[in-house]
Amino acid sequence: MRQRIRDPLHDLIEFDTERDEFEGVLWKAIQTKPFQRLRRVKQLGFSDLVYPGATHSRLAHSIGVFHTARMLMDVIGRHVPKVEDSKMRQALAAALVHDLGHGPFSHAFESVGKRLGLKMADHEHVSDVLIRDSEVATVLNELGSGFANDVADIIRGRGKKNVYRAVVSSQFDADRLDYMRRDRLMTGTQHAGIDFKWLIANLQIASVPFGVDESSIGEIETFVLGPKATFGAEAYVLGLFQLYPTVYFHKATRGAEKIFGELLYRTIMLIQNDSLGATGLPINHPIVRFARHPDDVESALGLDDTSVWGALPLMSEAADGAIASLAQSLRYRELGKCVDIREKVAHAIEDSGKADDEIDACCAKIKEKLTDWLGSQDANMPPIHLDEAQRSPYKVVEETQGPLDRINIYTNGGKLVDLKQRSAVVAAVKPFKLFRVYCKRSDMETQKIVEAIVDGEIGNARQ
């Protein structure tokens, strides 16, 4: 008997649950409560506020990663004389369950956890706990005692690296190959298209030397690309890069994340300070349980996107004015005004002929002044939210970081090199950087203060 899932990206994804014990166990893992919870955690968090179609879940993505991993294993099967079944199975299982620990709105939730020092807001930690010690572990260990721990070790990056682990974590892994294509499809953006079938058709396995500094200490088998895939590899790197400014770092999405972060931070702080009544939430709400028992994995599992969205009507009527305002803003998409400081600085300084380092320096001075001003404010809710991030299209890899962290490609002469040595396009693209500030739209006084600081430092930089 085959269990079939109809997927918008991959079409049919099948599990042979009757004749294949391994796939039967993974199908059982999908039915567990921790995995089914991923239906209620969207892959792209608040991106559907910008792209209404981007409502796909972590569950759909996880199954898609497993399906893509099987394709990569087929490549290994064609090029490796003797496939190690145990390592292959561990990596495939890791591909399926790698996202189990994600909380509501994923990375925005993790940011709150970092502010409060909550380890159960770290998706890697929660994933590790669930894979090693939950009903997921019980199911996985049907494949052998310790199998669940082996899977967890792969996801955590523990143990010796090999080509099977490259399926799960590398520059060309199943996770990235799924989310790039899935996020592009579901958002409807026409950027970031890749020639997936051509890339897979040109994938090979080769032994690549690795070492410390310039001294080689051995070789490792990993995925490499044939010489005909240069343009496909370029499109892959640039496609990933394009998703950041257009989707992942979209100003409205990031603005919503800032509101959510401040709302959740203030709510948890009030609950932990015995002021539950000011939040508008009942004592048995999942957010309250998590705030009171932040080290309990079951409390963490009680949180998902739906528990937050369902809380917003209650929180909109909270006695605490800051919580009520933030909840209403998020509920009705009343996002703050974005001041794109880096874009403004770059426009002004590039016109004067100055380089990136001057832009960086000017932004750093603006950030320092805004931070000082923000620290002087005495308010329940910060009048501004700073947003800073950076993404490189293809990282410059030093010898110490190893061959799994780069895309290796053959030249026409048969030499294996880093992609950036073969592609002038990849070598030349600069990192994407952002530095923004969000202000409440009705707070004209704060907007004027921000503009004055920004314009003042731009003036200094142009001198």
N, C-alpha and C positions, 0 to 999 in steps of 0.2 A: 504493500500500500504506500502511496506517495501523498504526502501533505504538500499542498501547493499554496503559495502566496502570490497574489497578483500585485506587482509593484509598478508604480508609474515610471520608474527609471529602467529597471532590469526586465520588465515584463514578468515572466513566470520564474519564481524561485522555488525549487523543489527540495523536499527532504524525504529520502527513502527510509521511512520509519520501520518498515517490515523486514527488509533484507539487509539493512546496514545498521548495525548496533550503534555505531558512533553517531550517525545522523539521527537515529531514534532518541538518543540521550540528549542531543542538542535541542531537538524539538521539545522534549520534556523541560529543558532549561528555559525555553521561551515561555512555557506555561506557568512558570513560578511567579509569585507575587512581585518580587523585586524587578523582574524583567517586564512584567505587564505594567508596572508603574510607569515605565518609560513611554507608554502611550500618552501619558498626561504631562510629559515634559517636552516642549517644542524644541526642535533642533536649533532654531535661530532666535529663540527668546522673543524679543519685542520687534523683530524685523517685519512681522505682519502688520505693524502700524504704518509701514512704508510700502511693503509689498504684500497685499492682502492674500495672495496665494501661498505665502511662506508659513503655512501652519503644520508642516510635516513634523513628525515626532522623532525622538531619539530611538524609539523602537524600530521605526521604518529604516532609519539610518543604520542601526546596528545589524539588522538582518541583511541590508545591502552591503555592509562591510564584509560580512561572512561570505556572501555570494561572490564578491570581488576577490576575496582571499582564495576561494576555490579556483578562480581563474589563474591567479598567480601561482598556486600550487600545481596547476597543469603545466605551467611554464617550467617549474622546477622538475616535474616528472619527465619532461622532454629533454632536459639538459643534464640532469644529475643521474649517473649510472645506477646508483642504488639509493632510492628514497627511504629516509628513516621515518617509518610510519608513526612512531610515538611522538617525534618532534613535530611532524606535520599536523597531527591531531591536536597537540597542545596549542600550536599557533592558530589553527582554525577556531578552536574554542575561545581563545583569547580575542580573536577578531570579533566574535559574536558578543562577548560579555564585557568588552572594554569600557563601555560607557555606563555601566550599571549605577554608579554613584552620583550621577549628575543631579543637582537640586533644581528648584524652580528657577527658570530663566538662567540656568547654568552659570556662566562666568560672572554675571551680575551678582548672583547669590554668593559666589566664592569671594567676591570683593568685600562683601559685608562680613563674611566669616573671617577674613584676614584682619579687618578693623577690630573685630571683637575677640580674635584668637580662638575661634571655634573650629576644632579639627573636623567635626562632622559636616562642615560646609565645604571641605576639600574633596572634590569628586574622586580624586585618585585614592585618597585614604578610605573613603566609603566603599569604593569599588573593591579595594583590597579586602576589607572586612567582609563584604558580602560574598565574594568569591571563595574566601577561605573558611567562613563560618556562618552559613545560612542555609536555607533550603536549596540554594543554587549549588553550594558545595556538596550537599548530600547527593544531588542529581549527578553532578560531574564525577564524583568519586565512584559512581557505578562503572566507570571506565578503568578503575584501579585505585587502590589506596594511594593518596598523595597527588592524584591527578589535578585536583582543584588547586593545590598549592603550586604545582608546576605552572599552571595557567596564570595564576596571580603573579608569579615571579617574572613571567614574560612581560606582562603588562607594566610591572614596576621597573623593568629594565635590569633585572638581576640575573646573574649568570653569564655564561659565555655567549657572545653574539654569533649568529650564524645566518644562513640564507633563509631559514624558516622564520626567524625573528624579524628579518627584514620585511616579511609580509605584513607584520603588525606595526613595526616602527622603523621607518627609514624615509629618505626623501621621496621614495616612490612606493608608498605603502597602500594597503587596501582602504584604510580610513580616509586618506586624502583623496584617493581615486573615486571614492563614493561621494564624499560630501561636496567636492568641487562640482561634480556633475549634477547631483541632487539639488544642491542649493541654487545652482543656475536655473535648473528646470522649474523649481517651485517658485522662485522669485519672478521668473519671466524675463530676467535680464538677458540681453543679447551679447554681453561681454563674456569673456572667460571660457569660450568654447575650446574643447580639446579633441584631438583625433584619437579617441580611446582605443579603437580596434587596431589602428596602425601601431600605436605604442605597444600594445600587448603582442602584436604579431612580430615586433622587432625586439622584444625582450629576450635576453639571453642570461646565462649564469656564467660568471667568471671568478677566478681567485684574484683578489686585489690585495696588494701589500698594505700593511698598516704598521705604525710605529710611534715612537716618541721623538719629537723634534725631527731630525733627519735620519735617525737610526731605525731600520726596519726590525720588527720583532716577530714577524710572521705574516701569514696571509689569511684572508677570510673570504668565503664564497658569498657573493651577493648578486643582485640584479644589475645588469648592464644593458646598454642599448646598442644596437647595430648602427653603422654609419648612415644608413638611410633615414634614421629617425631624428636627425638634428633639428629639423624644423618643427617636428612634432614635439620634441623636448622643449624647444623654445616656447611654443604655444602653451605647453603645460605649465612652465614656470611663470610666464607672463599672465596666464589665465588665473592662476592662484593669486598673483599680485593684484590683478584687477578687481577681484572679489572684495578686497579689503576696503578701498575707498568707496566702492559702489554699494556694497551690501553690509559687510561686517562692521565697518567704521562709519556708516551713514550717520549724519548728524542727528537726525530724528531718533534713530534707534539708540544711539549713545545717550541722547538727552533723556529718553524714557528710562534707560538703565540708571542714570543718576538719580532720578526721582524715586525709582523703586529702591535703590540702595539706601537713600536717606530715610525713606518710609520704614523699611525693614529694620534699619539700625536703630531708629528712634523707638520703634515699637518694642523691640527686644530689650532695649535699655530700660524702658518704663516698666515692662513686665518683671525684669530682674530686680528692679528697685521697688517692687511691691505696689506699683501703680497701674495694675491691670485695668481698673475701672476707667482710666483715662483713654484707653486704646479703642474702646468700642467692641472689643472681642469677648466672647464668652469663655469661661474657664476651660472648656473642653476643646477649644479650637486647636487645630494642628500647629499653628504658629505659636500659640501659648505653650503647648506641650514641648515644642522644640526649645523655646526660650528658657523654660524651667528645667529641661533635661537635655542640654546641648551635647552631652557626651554619649547619649543613648542612640544607638543606630536605629531603633524602631521609631524614635521621635523624628529622626532625619527622614526616614522613609515615609512618614506621614505628610511630608511637604512635597508639593508638586505645583505646576502652574495653576491648576484648577483651585487649589486651596487658597492661593493668593487672590485670584480673580474673584472668587466667591466671598473673600473677606472685605473687598473694597467697598461694597454698599454699607457694611457695618462700620468700617473705619471712616467712611465719609461723614458719619455722624458722631465721631469720637469727641469726647470732652476736650481732649488736647487739640488745640487749634492747628498746630503744625501737622499732626497726623491727618486730621480731617482735610486740610488743604492739599497735602501730597496725595492722599487717596483719591480725592476728586480729580486732581490733575491727571493721574494715571488712568482712572476709570473712563474719563471722557476725552483722552488724548489732548489735554491742554498743556502742551509742552512748552518749555522755556524758550526764550530767544537765544539763538546761538550766535556768538561772536567768534568767527574763525580767525583767531589771532595769528596763527602761523601763515595762513594764506594772505592775510593783510600785510604782515611783515615782509613776506617773500615778494609780494607785488611791489612794495615800496623800495625794498633794498635791491632787488634784482634790477630795477630801473636805474639805480645808481651805480650798477656795475660791480657790486660786491658779491661774494661767494657764499656757499652754504654755511661756512663756519660763522660768518657774521650774522646770518639769520638765526642760527642756533644760539649765539651769544645774546642777541636782542631778545629772543623768546625767553631765555633763562632769566634775564633781568626783569622782564615783565612778570614772569611767574613769581619771582622773589617779592616784587612790590605788591602784587595781588594777594599773595599768601600773607604778607605782613598786614595788609589792610583787612583781610578776612579775619585774622587773629585778633584784631582790635574790636571786632563787632560783638556785641552782646545780644544774641538773638536765639530763639528756640530753633530756628531753621536757618542754615547758612544762606546769605543773600545771593551767593554765586556758587557754581560748581565748576571746578577745573577739570579738564579732560585732556590727557596727554597720552600718546601711544606712538609706536613705531613698528613698521613691518618691512623686512627686507625681502625682495623678490627671490633672491637666491643668496644664502649666506656664504661669505668667504670662509672656506673651511681650511683650518690649519691641520698639520699632520696629526696632532694629538687628538683630533676629534674623530678621525676614522672614516673609512670608506662608506659606511652605511649612511653617513650624513651628507652625502653628495650624490649627484647623478653622474655615473661613469658611462662614457660613450666611446665607441671605437672610431678612430679616424679612418679615412679611406686606405691608409697604409697599414692598418691593423694594429695601431698603437692605442692603448686604453688610456683616456685622459678624463679629467674633470670637465664637465660640460662648459664651464665658463672659459676654458682654454680653447674650445672649438667654436663657441658662439660669441661673436662680438656683441650681439644684442643683449645676451644675458650678462656678460661682463660689464656692460656700460650702464645698465639701469640702476638708478639710485634708490635708496630706501624711501618708502613712503612714511612721512612723519605728520602727526597732527598735534595741534595745541589749540584748544578751544575753551571758551567760557560760556556757561549757560546762566542766564538771568531770568527772573520772573518778568513776563512781558509787561505787566502793569507797573513795574518798579523802574520808573524812568530815572530816578536819582542814581540808583546803582549803575544803570547802563551808562550814564554820563561819567561816573567815576571810572568805570572800566575803560571807556573810550579815551578819557584824559590820560590814564596811565599808558595805554597802548600808544597813543599818538605821541606822547612825550618821549618814550623810549625809541620810537621810530625816528623822531627828529634827531635825537642824540646819535643814533646809529648812522644816519645819513651824512652827518657832519664830517 
